[in-house]
């Protein structure tokens, strides 16, 4: 039986779908990790604006993202909008416009049947928190949130990008 090989991993072509999916997901995370690592490595000056990050910061960041997603799913635009940075709120103007943007450009945030936070990173002074999303159609996506600490010490979301994937969850 033929084997699929990759950096020390081998999976038989006839292996259960779950094992093939895990390998595909692993390759996706390795690619994302490599991209983030290369970005950090080639950054000109990553120390000047590096925020001091503690475990409590990462916990607060994850809570902000989880709370915003819960508000989005519940249709509470005002609450969801409140988790955005002042600059992002100024860009959209109001919660109605913000929610319309989410429905149009980020439907996976509303329909994901499963979410999982991955390890966050600070890259060139930018705080990035990845969130794995498994959508209702079993497609796996990665949301990369950027966050900024506010003057009062709280964290607010400054942006989100969702990468598409060809990986399907079991």
LOTOR-581108 format. One record per residue: x, y, z of N, C-alpha, C, O in turn; residue number from 1; residue in three letters. Coordinates in steps of 0.2 Angstrom, whole numbers, plus 5000, padded with zeros to 4 digits. Atoms other than C-alpha are relative to their C-alpha. Example, Ala and Ser with C-alpha at 12.3 -4.5 7.8 and 13.67 -1.06 7.14 Angstrom:
BEGIN
[[5004; 4994; 5000]; [5062; 4978; 5039]; [5004; 5006; 5000]; [5009; 5005; 5003]; 1; 'ALA'],
[[4996; 4994; 4999]; [5068; 4995; 5036]; [4996; 5005; 5003]; [4999; 5011; 5004]; 2; 'SER'],
//
This chain:
BEGIN
[[5004; 4994; 5000]; [5000; 5000; 5000]; [5004; 5006; 5000]; [5009; 5006; 5004]; 1; 'UNK'],
[[4996; 4994; 5000]; [5007; 5017; 4996]; [4999; 5004; 5006]; [4994; 5004; 5010]; 2; 'UNK'],
[[5000; 4996; 4994]; [5012; 5029; 5009]; [5001; 5008; 4998]; [5004; 5009; 4993]; 3; 'UNK'],
[[4999; 4993; 5001]; [5010; 5048; 5010]; [5005; 5002; 5006]; [5004; 5000; 5012]; 4; 'UNK'],
[[4995; 4998; 4995]; [5026; 5055; 5019]; [5000; 5008; 5001]; [4999; 5011; 4996]; 5; 'UNK'],
[[4998; 4994; 4998]; [5030; 5071; 5027]; [5004; 5001; 5006]; [5001; 4998; 5011]; 6; 'UNK'],
[[4996; 4999; 4995]; [5043; 5076; 5039]; [4999; 4995; 5006]; [4997; 4997; 5012]; 7; 'UNK'],
[[5001; 5005; 4995]; [5043; 5060; 5049]; [4993; 4997; 5001]; [4993; 4993; 5005]; 8; 'UNK'],
[[5007; 5003; 4999]; [5025; 5057; 5048]; [4998; 4996; 4994]; [5000; 4998; 4988]; 9; 'UNK'],
[[5002; 5004; 5005]; [5018; 5044; 5037]; [4993; 4997; 5001]; [4991; 4995; 5007]; 10; 'UNK'],
[[5007; 5003; 4999]; [5000; 5039; 5034]; [4999; 4996; 4994]; [5000; 4998; 4988]; 11; 'UNK'],
[[5002; 5004; 5006]; [4994; 5025; 5023]; [4994; 5003; 4996]; [4990; 5006; 4999]; 12; 'UNK'],
[[5005; 4997; 5005]; [4984; 5030; 5008]; [4993; 4998; 5002]; [4988; 5001; 5002]; 13; 'UNK'],
[[5006; 5003; 4998]; [4970; 5019; 5015]; [4998; 5001; 5007]; [4994; 4998; 5010]; 14; 'UNK'],
[[5001; 4999; 4993]; [4971; 5026; 5033]; [4993; 5003; 5001]; [4991; 5006; 4997]; 15; 'UNK'],
[[5006; 4996; 4998]; [4956; 5032; 5042]; [5000; 5007; 4998]; [5005; 5010; 4999]; 16; 'UNK'],
[[5001; 4993; 5002]; [4949; 5049; 5036]; [5003; 5004; 5006]; [5006; 5009; 5004]; 17; 'UNK'],
[[4998; 4995; 4994]; [4952; 5056; 5054]; [5008; 5001; 5000]; [5010; 5006; 5001]; 18; 'UNK'],
[[4993; 4999; 5000]; [4971; 5052; 5053]; [5002; 5005; 4994]; [5007; 5009; 4995]; 19; 'UNK'],
[[4998; 4996; 5006]; [4972; 5060; 5035]; [4999; 5007; 5002]; [5002; 5012; 5000]; 20; 'UNK'],
[[5002; 4993; 4998]; [4963; 5075; 5042]; [5005; 5003; 5005]; [5007; 5009; 5005]; 21; 'UNK'],
[[4996; 4997; 4995]; [4974; 5077; 5057]; [5007; 5002; 4997]; [5010; 5007; 4999]; 22; 'UNK'],
[[4993; 4999; 5003]; [4990; 5076; 5046]; [4999; 5007; 4996]; [5003; 5011; 4996]; 23; 'UNK'],
[[5001; 4994; 5004]; [4982; 5089; 5034]; [4999; 5006; 5005]; [5002; 5012; 5003]; 24; 'UNK'],
[[5000; 4995; 4995]; [4978; 5100; 5049]; [5006; 5002; 5003]; [5008; 5008; 5004]; 25; 'UNK'],
[[4993; 4999; 4998]; [4995; 5098; 5056]; [5004; 5004; 4995]; [5008; 5009; 4997]; 26; 'UNK'],
[[4997; 4996; 5006]; [5002; 5104; 5039]; [4998; 5007; 5000]; [5002; 5011; 4999]; 27; 'UNK'],
[[5003; 4993; 5000]; [4991; 5119; 5040]; [5003; 5004; 5005]; [5005; 5010; 5004]; 28; 'UNK'],
[[4997; 4996; 4994]; [4997; 5124; 5057]; [5007; 5001; 5000]; [5010; 5006; 5002]; 29; 'UNK'],
[[4993; 4999; 5001]; [5015; 5121; 5053]; [5001; 5006; 4995]; [5006; 5010; 4996]; 30; 'UNK'],
[[4999; 4995; 5005]; [5013; 5132; 5038]; [4999; 5007; 5003]; [5002; 5012; 5002]; 31; 'UNK'],
[[5001; 4993; 4997]; [5005; 5146; 5048]; [5005; 5002; 5005]; [5007; 5007; 5006]; 32; 'UNK'],
[[4994; 4999; 4995]; [5018; 5144; 5062]; [5006; 5002; 4996]; [5010; 5007; 4999]; 33; 'UNK'],
[[4994; 4998; 5004]; [5032; 5145; 5049]; [4999; 5007; 4997]; [5004; 5011; 4998]; 34; 'UNK'],
[[5001; 4993; 5003]; [5024; 5161; 5041]; [5001; 5005; 5006]; [5004; 5010; 5005]; 35; 'UNK'],
[[5000; 4995; 4995]; [5022; 5169; 5058]; [5008; 5000; 5003]; [5010; 5006; 5004]; 36; 'UNK'],
[[4993; 5000; 4998]; [5040; 5163; 5063]; [5005; 5004; 4995]; [5009; 5008; 4998]; 37; 'UNK'],
[[4997; 4996; 5005]; [5047; 5170; 5047]; [4999; 5008; 5001]; [5004; 5012; 5000]; 38; 'UNK'],
[[5002; 4993; 5000]; [5038; 5186; 5049]; [5004; 5003; 5006]; [5007; 5009; 5006]; 39; 'UNK'],
[[4996; 4998; 4994]; [5046; 5188; 5067]; [5007; 5000; 4999]; [5010; 5005; 5001]; 40; 'UNK'],
[[4993; 5000; 5001]; [5063; 5183; 5061]; [5002; 5005; 4996]; [5008; 5008; 4997]; 41; 'UNK'],
[[4998; 4995; 5005]; [5064; 5195; 5047]; [4997; 5007; 5002]; [4999; 5012; 4998]; 42; 'UNK'],
[[5002; 4993; 4997]; [5056; 5210; 5057]; [5006; 5004; 5001]; [5011; 5001; 5004]; 43; 'UNK'],
[[4994; 4996; 4999]; [5068; 5224; 5057]; [5001; 5002; 5008]; [5007; 5001; 5010]; 44; 'UNK'],
[[4999; 4999; 4993]; [5065; 5229; 5075]; [4994; 4998; 5004]; [4989; 5001; 5004]; 45; 'UNK'],
[[5006; 5003; 4997]; [5054; 5218; 5085]; [5000; 5002; 5008]; [4995; 5000; 5011]; 46; 'UNK'],
[[4999; 4999; 4992]; [5060; 5224; 5103]; [4997; 5007; 5002]; [4995; 5007; 5007]; 47; 'UNK'],
[[5002; 4993; 4998]; [5055; 5242; 5102]; [4993; 5001; 5003]; [4992; 5004; 5008]; 48; 'UNK'],
[[5007; 4999; 4998]; [5036; 5240; 5104]; [4997; 4994; 5002]; [4991; 4993; 5003]; 49; 'UNK'],
[[5003; 5006; 4997]; [5035; 5223; 5111]; [4996; 5001; 5007]; [5000; 5003; 5012]; 50; 'UNK'],
[[5003; 4999; 4994]; [5022; 5223; 5124]; [5002; 4994; 5005]; [5003; 4989; 5003]; 51; 'UNK'],
[[4999; 5006; 4995]; [5025; 5213; 5140]; [4994; 4996; 5001]; [4989; 4999; 5003]; 52; 'UNK'],
[[5006; 5005; 4999]; [5014; 5198; 5140]; [5001; 4995; 5005]; [5006; 4992; 5006]; 53; 'UNK'],
[[5000; 5005; 4994]; [5009; 5188; 5155]; [4994; 4995; 4998]; [4990; 4996; 4993]; 54; 'UNK'],
[[5005; 5005; 5001]; [4998; 5173; 5156]; [4993; 5003; 5001]; [4988; 5001; 4997]; 55; 'UNK'],
[[5007; 4997; 4998]; [4984; 5184; 5163]; [4998; 5005; 4994]; [4992; 5006; 4992]; 56; 'UNK'],
[[5001; 4996; 5006]; [4986; 5195; 5147]; [4996; 4995; 4995]; [4991; 4997; 4992]; 57; 'UNK'],
[[5002; 5005; 5004]; [4983; 5180; 5136]; [4993; 4998; 5002]; [4988; 4997; 4997]; 58; 'UNK'],
[[5007; 5002; 4998]; [4968; 5175; 5146]; [4995; 5005; 4999]; [4989; 5004; 4997]; 59; 'UNK'],
[[5005; 4994; 5001]; [4960; 5192; 5145]; [4999; 5001; 4993]; [4993; 5002; 4991]; 60; 'UNK'],
[[5001; 5000; 5007]; [4963; 5192; 5126]; [4995; 4995; 4998]; [4991; 4997; 4994]; 61; 'UNK'],
[[5004; 5005; 5002]; [4955; 5176; 5124]; [4992; 5001; 5002]; [4988; 5000; 4999]; 62; 'UNK'],
[[5007; 4999; 4997]; [4940; 5181; 5135]; [4997; 5006; 4996]; [4991; 5005; 4994]; 63; 'UNK'],
[[5002; 4995; 5004]; [4938; 5197; 5124]; [4997; 4997; 4994]; [4992; 4999; 4991]; 64; 'UNK'],
[[5002; 5003; 5007]; [4937; 5187; 5108]; [4994; 4996; 5001]; [4989; 4996; 4997]; 65; 'UNK'],
[[5006; 5004; 4998]; [4925; 5174; 5116]; [4994; 5004; 5001]; [4989; 5002; 4999]; 66; 'UNK'],
[[5006; 4995; 4998]; [4914; 5188; 5123]; [4997; 5003; 4993]; [4991; 5004; 4992]; 67; 'UNK'],
[[5003; 4996; 5006]; [4913; 5197; 5106]; [4997; 4994; 4996]; [4992; 4996; 4993]; 68; 'UNK'],
[[5003; 5006; 5004]; [4910; 5180; 5097]; [4993; 4999; 5002]; [4988; 4998; 4999]; 69; 'UNK'],
[[5006; 5002; 4997]; [4896; 5176; 5109]; [4994; 5006; 4999]; [4989; 5004; 4997]; 70; 'UNK'],
[[5005; 4994; 5002]; [4888; 5194; 5106]; [4998; 4999; 4993]; [4992; 5001; 4991]; 71; 'UNK'],
[[5002; 5001; 5007]; [4889; 5191; 5087]; [4995; 4995; 4999]; [4990; 4996; 4995]; 72; 'UNK'],
[[5004; 5006; 5001]; [4881; 5174; 5088]; [4993; 5002; 5003]; [4988; 5000; 5000]; 73; 'UNK'],
[[5007; 4998; 4997]; [4867; 5182; 5099]; [4997; 5006; 4997]; [4991; 5007; 4998]; 74; 'UNK'],
[[5002; 4995; 5004]; [4865; 5196; 5087]; [5000; 5007; 5004]; [4996; 5011; 5002]; 75; 'UNK'],
[[5000; 4994; 4996]; [4869; 5209; 5100]; [5006; 5005; 4997]; [5012; 5004; 5000]; 76; 'UNK'],
[[4995; 4995; 5003]; [4878; 5222; 5089]; [5004; 5005; 5004]; [5010; 5006; 5003]; 77; 'UNK'],
[[4997; 4995; 4995]; [4881; 5235; 5102]; [5005; 4997; 5004]; [5011; 5000; 5005]; 78; 'UNK'],
[[4995; 5003; 4995]; [4890; 5223; 5114]; [5006; 4998; 4995]; [5011; 4999; 4998]; 79; 'UNK'],
[[4995; 5002; 5004]; [4900; 5215; 5100]; [5004; 5006; 4997]; [5011; 5005; 4997]; 80; 'UNK'],
[[4996; 4994; 5003]; [4905; 5232; 5093]; [5004; 5003; 5006]; [5009; 5006; 5005]; 81; 'UNK'],
[[4996; 4997; 4994]; [4911; 5237; 5111]; [5006; 4997; 5001]; [5011; 5000; 5004]; 82; 'UNK'],
[[4994; 5003; 4999]; [4925; 5225; 5110]; [5005; 5002; 4995]; [5011; 5000; 4995]; 83; 'UNK'],
[[4995; 4997; 5005]; [4933; 5234; 5095]; [5004; 5006; 5003]; [5001; 5009; 5007]; 84; 'UNK'],
[[4996; 4994; 4998]; [4947; 5247; 5097]; [4996; 5006; 4998]; [4992; 5006; 4993]; 85; 'UNK'],
[[5003; 4994; 5002]; [4941; 5265; 5096]; [5001; 5002; 4992]; [4997; 5004; 4989]; 86; 'UNK'],
[[4998; 4999; 5007]; [4950; 5266; 5079]; [4995; 4996; 4995]; [4993; 4998; 4990]; 87; 'UNK'],
[[5004; 5005; 5004]; [4940; 5251; 5072]; [4993; 5003; 5001]; [4989; 5002; 4996]; 88; 'UNK'],
[[5006; 4998; 5000]; [4924; 5258; 5079]; [4999; 5007; 4996]; [4993; 5008; 4993]; 89; 'UNK'],
[[5001; 4994; 5004]; [4927; 5275; 5071]; [5000; 4998; 4992]; [4997; 5001; 4988]; 90; 'UNK'],
[[5000; 5002; 5007]; [4930; 5266; 5054]; [4993; 4997; 4998]; [4991; 4999; 4993]; 91; 'UNK'],
[[5007; 5003; 5002]; [4913; 5257; 5055]; [4994; 5005; 5002]; [4989; 5005; 4999]; 92; 'UNK'],
[[5005; 4995; 4998]; [4904; 5271; 5064]; [4995; 4998; 5005]; [4993; 5002; 5009]; 93; 'UNK'],
[[5005; 5003; 4995]; [4890; 5261; 5072]; [5000; 4993; 5000]; [5002; 4989; 4995]; 94; 'UNK'],
[[5001; 5007; 5000]; [4885; 5244; 5077]; [4997; 4996; 4995]; [4998; 4991; 4993]; 95; 'UNK'],
[[5004; 5003; 5006]; [4873; 5241; 5063]; [5005; 4999; 4994]; [5004; 4994; 4991]; 96; 'UNK'],
[[4995; 5001; 5006]; [4887; 5244; 5050]; [5005; 4995; 5001]; [5006; 4991; 4997]; 97; 'UNK'],
[[4995; 5005; 4998]; [4899; 5233; 5060]; [4997; 4993; 4999]; [5000; 4989; 4996]; 98; 'UNK'],
[[5003; 5006; 5000]; [4886; 5219; 5061]; [4999; 4998; 4992]; [5000; 4992; 4991]; 99; 'UNK'],
[[5001; 5002; 5007]; [4882; 5220; 5042]; [5007; 4998; 4997]; [5007; 4993; 4993]; 100; 'UNK'],
[[4994; 5002; 5002]; [4901; 5219; 5039]; [5002; 4993; 5002]; [5004; 4988; 4998]; 101; 'UNK'],
[[4999; 5007; 4997]; [4902; 5203; 5050]; [4996; 4995; 4996]; [4999; 4990; 4994]; 102; 'UNK'],
[[5005; 5005; 5004]; [4887; 5195; 5041]; [5003; 4999; 4993]; [5002; 4993; 4991]; 103; 'UNK'],
[[4997; 5000; 5007]; [4895; 5199; 5024]; [5006; 4996; 4999]; [5007; 4992; 4995]; 104; 'UNK'],
[[4993; 5002; 5001]; [4913; 5196; 5027]; [5003; 4994; 5004]; [5008; 4991; 5003]; 105; 'UNK'],
[[4997; 5005; 4995]; [4915; 5184; 5042]; [4994; 4996; 5002]; [4993; 4995; 5008]; 106; 'UNK'],
[[5005; 5005; 4998]; [4900; 5172; 5042]; [5002; 4994; 5004]; [4998; 4992; 5008]; 107; 'UNK'],
[[4997; 5006; 4996]; [4911; 5158; 5049]; [5000; 5002; 5008]; [4999; 4997; 5012]; 108; 'UNK'],
[[5000; 4998; 4993]; [4912; 5168; 5066]; [4993; 4999; 5003]; [4992; 4997; 5009]; 109; 'UNK'],
[[5007; 5001; 4997]; [4893; 5166; 5067]; [4998; 4993; 5000]; [4994; 4991; 5004]; 110; 'UNK'],
[[5002; 5007; 5001]; [4891; 5148; 5061]; [5004; 4995; 5002]; [5002; 4989; 5002]; 111; 'UNK'],
[[4995; 5005; 4997]; [4906; 5139; 5068]; [4997; 4996; 5005]; [4994; 4998; 5010]; 112; 'UNK'],
[[5003; 5004; 4995]; [4901; 5124; 5077]; [5005; 4998; 5005]; [5003; 4995; 5011]; 113; 'UNK'],
[[4994; 5002; 4995]; [4918; 5122; 5086]; [5005; 5006; 4999]; [5007; 5008; 4994]; 114; 'UNK'],
[[4995; 4995; 5000]; [4931; 5135; 5091]; [5005; 4997; 5005]; [5004; 4994; 5010]; 115; 'UNK'],
[[4995; 5002; 4995]; [4948; 5132; 5099]; [5006; 5006; 4999]; [5008; 5007; 4994]; 116; 'UNK'],
[[4994; 4996; 5000]; [4961; 5145; 5104]; [5007; 4997; 4999]; [5008; 4991; 5002]; 117; 'UNK'],
[[4993; 5002; 5001]; [4979; 5142; 5098]; [5004; 5005; 5004]; [5002; 5010; 5006]; 118; 'UNK'],
[[4996; 4996; 4996]; [4994; 5149; 5106]; [5001; 5007; 4996]; [5002; 5007; 4990]; 119; 'UNK'],
[[5000; 4993; 5003]; [4995; 5168; 5103]; [5008; 5002; 4999]; [5012; 4998; 5002]; 120; 'UNK'],
[[4993; 4997; 5001]; [5011; 5178; 5098]; [5000; 5007; 4999]; [4995; 5010; 4998]; 121; 'UNK'],
[[4999; 4993; 5002]; [5018; 5195; 5097]; [5005; 5000; 4995]; [5011; 4998; 4995]; 122; 'UNK'],
[[4996; 5000; 5006]; [5025; 5198; 5080]; [5001; 5008; 4998]; [4996; 5011; 4997]; 123; 'UNK'],
[[4998; 4993; 5002]; [5034; 5215; 5077]; [4995; 5005; 5004]; [4993; 5010; 5001]; 124; 'UNK'],
[[5004; 4995; 4996]; [5024; 5223; 5091]; [4993; 4999; 5000]; [4989; 5002; 5003]; 125; 'UNK'],
[[5007; 5001; 5001]; [5008; 5216; 5085]; [4997; 4994; 5004]; [5000; 4988; 5003]; 126; 'UNK'],
[[5002; 5005; 4996]; [4998; 5205; 5097]; [4995; 4996; 4996]; [4990; 4999; 4993]; 127; 'UNK'],
[[5004; 5005; 5004]; [4990; 5190; 5087]; [4998; 4994; 5004]; [5002; 4991; 5007]; 128; 'UNK'],
[[5003; 5005; 4997]; [4978; 5178; 5094]; [4996; 4995; 4995]; [4991; 4998; 4992]; 129; 'UNK'],
[[5004; 5004; 5005]; [4973; 5163; 5082]; [4995; 4996; 5004]; [4995; 4994; 5009]; 130; 'UNK'],
[[5005; 5004; 4998]; [4957; 5155; 5084]; [4998; 4995; 4994]; [4996; 4997; 4989]; 131; 'UNK'],
[[5002; 5006; 5005]; [4953; 5138; 5075]; [4992; 5000; 5000]; [4989; 5000; 5005]; 132; 'UNK'],
[[5007; 5000; 5001]; [4935; 5138; 5068]; [4998; 4994; 4996]; [5001; 4993; 4990]; 133; 'UNK'],
[[5003; 5005; 5004]; [4926; 5123; 5062]; [4993; 5001; 4998]; [4989; 5002; 5003]; 134; 'UNK'],
[[5007; 4998; 5002]; [4911; 5128; 5052]; [4995; 4995; 4999]; [4997; 4989; 5000]; 135; 'UNK'],
[[5006; 5005; 5000]; [4894; 5120; 5050]; [5001; 4995; 4994]; [4999; 4989; 4995]; 136; 'UNK'],
[[4999; 5005; 5006]; [4900; 5112; 5033]; [5007; 4996; 5001]; [5009; 4993; 4997]; 137; 'UNK'],
[[4993; 5003; 4998]; [4916; 5105; 5043]; [5006; 5003; 4997]; [5011; 4999; 4997]; 138; 'UNK'],
[[4994; 4997; 5003]; [4928; 5116; 5034]; [5003; 5004; 5006]; [5000; 5006; 5011]; 139; 'UNK'],
[[4996; 4997; 4995]; [4942; 5122; 5045]; [5003; 5006; 4998]; [5006; 5007; 4992]; 140; 'UNK'],
[[4997; 4993; 5002]; [4947; 5140; 5045]; [5004; 5002; 5006]; [5003; 5000; 5012]; 141; 'UNK'],
[[4996; 4997; 4995]; [4959; 5150; 5055]; [4999; 5008; 5000]; [5000; 5011; 4996]; 142; 'UNK'],
[[5001; 4993; 4999]; [4955; 5167; 5062]; [5006; 5003; 5004]; [5007; 5001; 5009]; 143; 'UNK'],
[[4995; 4997; 4997]; [4969; 5178; 5066]; [4998; 5007; 5003]; [4997; 5012; 4999]; 144; 'UNK'],
[[5002; 4994; 4997]; [4964; 5192; 5078]; [5006; 5004; 5002]; [5011; 5001; 5004]; 145; 'UNK'],
[[4995; 4996; 4997]; [4975; 5207; 5082]; [4996; 5004; 5005]; [4991; 5006; 5005]; 146; 'UNK'],
[[5003; 4996; 4994]; [4972; 5216; 5098]; [5005; 5005; 5003]; [5011; 5005; 5001]; 147; 'UNK'],
[[4996; 4994; 4997]; [4978; 5232; 5107]; [4998; 5001; 5007]; [4992; 5001; 5009]; 148; 'UNK'],
[[5001; 4998; 4993]; [4980; 5236; 5125]; [4998; 5007; 5000]; [5001; 5011; 4997]; 149; 'UNK'],
[[5002; 4994; 4999]; [4970; 5251; 5130]; [5003; 5004; 5006]; [5006; 5000; 5010]; 150; 'UNK'],
[[4997; 4996; 4994]; [4976; 5265; 5142]; [4998; 4998; 5006]; [5001; 4998; 5011]; 151; 'UNK'],
[[5002; 5002; 4994]; [4965; 5258; 5155]; [5002; 4992; 5002]; [5000; 4990; 5007]; 152; 'UNK'],
[[4997; 5006; 4999]; [4974; 5241; 5153]; [4996; 4994; 4997]; [4998; 4989; 4997]; 153; 'UNK'],
[[5005; 5005; 5004]; [4959; 5232; 5144]; [5003; 4998; 4993]; [5007; 5002; 4991]; 154; 'UNK'],
[[4999; 5002; 5007]; [4961; 5223; 5128]; [4994; 5001; 4995]; [4989; 5000; 4997]; 155; 'UNK'],
[[5006; 4999; 5005]; [4951; 5227; 5112]; [5003; 4998; 4994]; [5009; 4998; 4992]; 156; 'UNK'],
[[4998; 5003; 5007]; [4951; 5219; 5095]; [5001; 5006; 4995]; [4997; 5010; 4994]; 157; 'UNK'],
[[4999; 4995; 5006]; [4959; 5229; 5081]; [4999; 4998; 4993]; [4999; 5001; 4988]; 158; 'UNK'],
[[5001; 5003; 5007]; [4956; 5217; 5067]; [5000; 4993; 5000]; [5001; 4990; 5006]; 159; 'UNK'],
[[5000; 5007; 5001]; [4953; 5200; 5061]; [5000; 4998; 4993]; [4997; 5001; 4989]; 160; 'UNK'],
[[5000; 5003; 5007]; [4957; 5190; 5046]; [4999; 4992; 5001]; [5001; 4989; 5005]; 161; 'UNK'],
[[5002; 5007; 5000]; [4950; 5173; 5042]; [5003; 4997; 4994]; [5002; 4999; 4988]; 162; 'UNK'],
[[4997; 5004; 5006]; [4960; 5161; 5031]; [4996; 4994; 4998]; [4994; 4991; 5003]; 163; 'UNK'],
[[5003; 5005; 5003]; [4952; 5149; 5020]; [5004; 4994; 5001]; [5010; 4994; 5001]; 164; 'UNK'],
[[4996; 5006; 5000]; [4957; 5131; 5020]; [4996; 4994; 4996]; [4990; 4995; 4995]; 165; 'UNK'],
[[5003; 5006; 5004]; [4954; 5115; 5010]; [4999; 4994; 5005]; [4997; 4989; 5003]; 166; 'UNK'],
[[5000; 5006; 4995]; [4955; 5104; 5026]; [4993; 5000; 5002]; [4989; 5005; 5003]; 167; 'UNK'],
[[5006; 5002; 4997]; [4939; 5096; 5032]; [5000; 4997; 5006]; [5004; 4992; 5007]; 168; 'UNK'],
[[5000; 5003; 4993]; [4935; 5091; 5050]; [4996; 4994; 4999]; [4992; 4993; 4995]; 169; 'UNK'],
[[5003; 5006; 5000]; [4929; 5074; 5053]; [4993; 5000; 5003]; [4989; 4996; 5004]; 170; 'UNK'],
//
